[in-house]
Amino acid sequence: MRSSRGVGLVLGSVLALLSVTPASASASTWTLRGDGQRICLKPETGHPGAYFFAQVDGSWAATITTGIRNLPPGSFSTGASSLPPGSHDGSYVNGFVGVHIAPAPAGKYFPEVWASDGSESQAVRVEIDFAAGC
């Protein structure tokens, strides 16, 4: 009886150790880059096929989806990249966010390119400048 109790304790301890996953093993440590992107357009033209980068570096365990928000009136996203789980430490992977930019009055607009892995979301500001000199 003594030996079976010892086996049970050892087996229970082993199972407990196997079920514990260190927090650092599943943690995602990624960063969205691409701040400072700018496009300049004449107010009367817009641009039907532009895109912005969603540059991600680091490591992530879940798929990262990307997109854009706060576009000028009449403009919309034409699709965006999803980045499967992976690691790009020391470099980055480019996601692409397509946009249809409608004509707009002269001025500067500051949409945000965003990325999310379902647990964390990040955004960078980009610039759309409508000016006669573009």
HELIX and SHEET records of a PDB file:
HELIX    1   1 ARG A    2  SER A   19  1                                  18    
HELIX    2   2 ALA A   23  SER A   26  1                                   4    
SHEET    1   A 3 THR A  29  ARG A  33  0                                        
SHEET    2   A 3 HIS A  47  TRP A  60 -1                                        
SHEET    3   A 3 GLY A  86  SER A  87 -1                                        
SHEET    1   B 4 THR A  29  ARG A  33  0                                        
SHEET    2   B 4 HIS A  47  TRP A  60 -1                                        
SHEET    3   B 4 VAL A  93  ILE A 101 -1                                        
SHEET    4   B 4 PHE A  76  ALA A  80 -1                                        
SHEET    1   C 3 ARG A  38  LEU A  41  0                                        
SHEET    2   C 3 GLU A 127  PHE A 130  1                                        
SHEET    3   C 3 GLY A 107  TYR A 109 -1                                        
SHEET    1   D 4 SER A  82  LEU A  83  0                                        
SHEET    2   D 4 ILE A  64  ARG A  69 -1                                        
SHEET    3   D 4 GLU A 112  SER A 116 -1                                        
SHEET    4   D 4 SER A 121  ARG A 125 -1                                        
END                                                                             
